Amino acid sequence: MSKITAEHLARKAYVYIRQSRPYQVKHNVESKRRQYGLVDRGRELGWSEITIIDEDQGHSGSGTLRSGFEQLLADVCSGKVGAVLCIEGSP
């Protein structure tokens, strides 16, 4: 039994990719590979339309505006999103 319904699959899946420090973006290659690999996982789960949001790379979440996260939040609130795939989700 799957919790993913046709209604979910009719919307886009989003992959939110982020590392908070420039050093991490440059040197944590395995983390980057795993995060971009979520696109394949989304396809395995049945999504054909997957949006990658990765413009918040290297921006701390503390007191910093993150345009990618704001876009994701707006799309979730407007009902466009069927799933959000990320390695770790925290505001």
C-alpha positions as CSV (number, residue, x, y, z in Angstrom):
1,M,0.0,0.0,0.0
2,S,1.3,3.4,-1.0
3,K,0.5,6.8,0.5
4,I,1.3,8.4,-2.8
5,T,-1.9,8.9,-4.7
6,A,-2.7,9.9,-8.3
7,E,-3.5,13.4,-6.9
8,H,0.1,13.7,-5.6
9,L,1.6,12.5,-8.9
10,A,-0.5,15.0,-10.9
11,R,1.4,17.8,-9.2
12,K,5.2,18.5,-9.4
13,A,7.7,16.9,-7.1
14,Y,10.4,19.3,-5.8
15,V,13.9,18.5,-4.8
16,Y,15.3,21.0,-2.4
17,I,19.1,21.0,-2.4
18,R,21.1,23.0,0.1
19,Q,24.3,23.1,2.1
20,S,24.6,26.1,4.4
21,R,28.3,27.0,4.0
22,P,30.4,27.7,0.9
23,Y,33.0,25.3,2.2
24,Q,30.4,22.5,2.3
25,V,29.2,23.3,-1.3
26,K,32.8,23.0,-2.5
27,H,34.0,20.0,-0.5
28,N,31.0,17.9,0.4
29,V,30.8,16.2,-3.0
30,E,29.1,13.1,-1.6
31,S,26.3,15.1,0.0
32,K,25.8,17.0,-3.3
33,R,25.6,13.7,-5.2
34,R,23.1,12.2,-2.8
35,Q,20.9,15.4,-2.9
36,Y,20.8,15.5,-6.7
37,G,20.2,11.7,-6.7
38,L,16.8,12.5,-5.2
39,V,15.6,13.3,-8.7
40,D,16.0,9.7,-9.6
41,R,14.2,8.7,-6.4
42,G,11.3,10.9,-7.4
43,R,11.1,9.3,-10.8
44,E,11.1,5.8,-9.1
45,L,8.2,6.9,-7.0
46,G,6.2,7.9,-10.1
47,W,6.8,11.6,-10.7
48,S,7.5,12.7,-14.3
49,E,7.8,16.4,-13.5
50,I,10.5,17.3,-10.9
51,T,11.7,20.8,-10.1
52,I,15.2,21.2,-8.6
53,I,15.7,24.1,-6.3
54,D,19.4,24.6,-5.6
55,E,20.0,28.4,-5.5
56,D,20.2,28.5,-1.7
57,Q,23.6,26.7,-1.7
58,G,26.1,28.3,0.6
59,H,23.6,30.5,2.4
60,S,23.1,30.0,6.1
61,G,19.6,29.6,7.3
62,S,20.1,32.0,10.2
63,G,18.8,35.5,9.3
64,T,19.4,35.0,5.6
65,L,16.8,35.3,2.9
66,R,16.7,32.1,0.8
67,S,14.9,32.7,-2.5
68,G,14.7,29.0,-3.3
69,F,13.0,28.1,0.0
70,E,10.6,31.0,-0.4
71,Q,9.7,29.7,-3.9
72,L,9.2,26.2,-2.5
73,L,7.0,27.5,0.3
74,A,4.9,29.6,-2.1
75,D,4.4,26.6,-4.4
76,V,3.5,24.3,-1.5
77,C,0.9,26.9,-0.2
78,S,-0.6,27.3,-3.6
79,G,-1.2,23.5,-4.0
80,K,1.3,23.0,-6.9
81,V,3.5,20.5,-5.0
82,G,2.9,16.7,-4.7
83,A,6.1,16.0,-2.8
84,V,9.2,17.6,-1.5
85,L,12.3,15.5,-1.5
86,C,15.3,16.5,0.6
87,I,18.0,14.8,2.6
88,E,17.2,16.8,5.7
89,G,14.3,19.3,6.2
90,S,14.6,22.0,8.7
91,P,13.4,25.7,8.4
